[in-house]
Amino acid sequence: MVEKKEKQKVPRQKMPEQEPKVRARNFNEVPFGYPPELAQLESSRCLQCKKPKCIEGCPVEIDIPAFIKLISEGDYEGAARKLKERNSLPAVCGRVCPQEDQCEILCIVGKKDEPVAIGRLERFAADWERDKGGVFIPEKAPPTGKKVAVVGSGPAGLTLGGDLILKGHEVTIFEALHKTGGVLIYGIPEFRLPKDIVQSEVNYLERLGVKVEVNCVVGRIETVDELLQEYDAVFLGLGAGLPQFLNVPGENFCGIYSANEYLTRSNLMKAYLFPQYDTPIARGRNVAVFGAGNVAMDSARTALRLGAGTVQIIYRRSRDEMPARIEEIHHAEEEGVQFYLLTAPVRFIGDDNGWVTGVECLRMELGEPDESGRRRPIPIKGSEFQLECDLAVVAIGAGPNPLLPTTTPGLDLNKRGYIVADPETGKTTKPGVWAGGDIVTGSATVILAMGAGRKAANSIHEYLMNK
Amino acid sequence: MEFDLKQKGEERLHKITYKREMAEKTVCHFKVEASRIARKAKPGQFVVLKVNETGERIPLTMAGTDPSAGTIDLIFQVVGKSTALLRTLNIGDMIMDIIGPLGKPTHIENLGPVVCVGGGTGVAVMYPITKAYKEAGNHVIAIIGSRTKDLLILEEEMRVASHDLRVTTDDGSYGHHGFVTDVLRKILDERKDVKLICGIGPVPMMKFLCRLTKEYGVKTIVSLNPIMVDATGMCGACRVTVGGKTRFVCVDGPEFDGHEVDYDELVKRQRAYLPEEKASMDRFSKEGI
């Protein structure tokens, strides 16, 4: 007991990070990560609970106390291996998982003090292994002769591919874009998730034997039915690849982007390095970003880094309802992003060349809770006002891209167009076809997609071994 | 650039097996190895191409395919840095990324007399579609036009692909002196049995063509070529207003009812990056990168 009390005296360790004013003008990663001393100190805060609650909050059930113990003992490589037993993308998850709602919220230390920084420790161990080179390659089960096609190389597909290759199956991942990683590559900016980290996690899978075919739009070049002739099972991890727009007049003026387009230009196509890279991107002076999720924060912070003078987040509800992680909102505010809350766009205003010059908005007030449990925003009559903007990014969510579902007979979709799949197994209504991630649940998190990939991998494995 | 290509692995690259420059070197015809696309592509579909690691993704329509040779035909006009860079490649050189076939194929059926109108490089897009209409049993009248004689492309091919070919040049250096719309008006005056018009070319040409055919009440299909990024329906860069609704050209098109398209908006959206395109081109002309 005495020992436990002493442990709790160590406060939660902050990660060193770039100064807000400096980082708001570059694309380098914001936090630097723990140096070993801080990782040791932070790991000493873990109580090593007999019945750890934290694991229950983890969609891929990482043995959290075990990997933290290894860090505290200085066995960083062992910690990385322990993570990889359950999670093939620890360097990614350590950065982008909402730990505050998953493992850390359940941490016993957090009842009286701040919880153990599980995410930061995960990141530390994964980075340590990668930086020293020579990533550990686990042993694979003997070949089963079964072949699995994975459509989409985002978090769900990568996790599933990693799991099934270790179980001895042949795995081929088909990716529509020219680079692998899905949302990790096109969506999440460099300053939050460096692209060489994603690349090295994909390289790890390739070294395990996973085959990757980029530039392959399944639904056009090959249909799912054609894949089923060659493969024993097909997994669809397509993501939520359809941008939602505001549907207000003037939305097709130049300078108005979907967040998907804005971030794809900047991240995947590296337009922030124009003209060294050929893809251009509009650089606004006054930027309006609609929505208040993580993607909106990413867009707003990207706009700052592309040289914007002012960046405003425009959101129809209040601060309490903003869906972004608190850490992301905090980072955006520190960097100078402004918030127009309880404000909704009515129409865009443009010039003769078809470029956006402003947006007319309405003030809102909160009424009774709606079906999402959040208080419904209601327009205040006569409260119209105009905001100047020469660049606008619409980040109000994404829907299911219909390209593959509409070319796949026998695959049932729900009313909103998402693929119907068993939440426990990922099985779809089409024999031999599984699905998971955002194309089933709608836009969610990287780790939930990975959890879905894991469940589908287990189900596919069982199916293949009984086939 | 070579280093980038090596990293990717030779088997995933696309070798250029044929190159011909035409229209005073403003237009270039490549045959490129892309066997899977060659097997699958249908008239009216397009590819997205990225020349090298630092390149942008540009949509190009296929002028044809050769499934047995495993090649696709790309005919493109040099309009900016990416196409200028593409033109510098020679037989044996590699293109890093080609994605396709994309978009919906042209809906081909036996309708009766069809008029296929191609302007500028649009003739290249028109060519496989014209061929397909003829093969489906339609009587096909084709009209092709360019600013001047030397810029005219695929005349012989279009003559074979159609039953009746008419040629126009804006300056009168060859064929009819004037626009493709002049010839089309004459045809529509002469014969009342035209069932469908398919028009592909610069946006102003398609706009005026559709104004004319609306007068005559003849259904008209156009093929649009806006700016695209992913071209799989993910980004919305290619959105266009058709019949008052926003559509994505990459997945809903590229062909639409020509009488419903908002051409003025399309032109403005196509010009969204003019300053950047000019800066990029200037840099390429001076420094070759």
Interface residues (C-beta under 8 A of the other chain):
Chain A: A176 L177 H178 Y186 V214 N215 C216 V217 R220 I221 G241 L242 P243 F245 E251 N252 C254 G255 Y257 S258 N260 E261 T264 R265 M269 K270 F274 P275 Q276 Y277 D278 T279 P280 A282 N353 G354 W355 N401 P402 L403
Chain B: R12 R36 I37 K40 K50 T54 G55 E56 R57 K81 S82 M96 D97 I98 I99 G100 P101 L102 V229 D230 T232 G233 M234 C235 G236 A237 R239 V240 T241 T246 V251 E265 K268 R269 R271 A272 Y273 E276 E277 A279 S280 R283
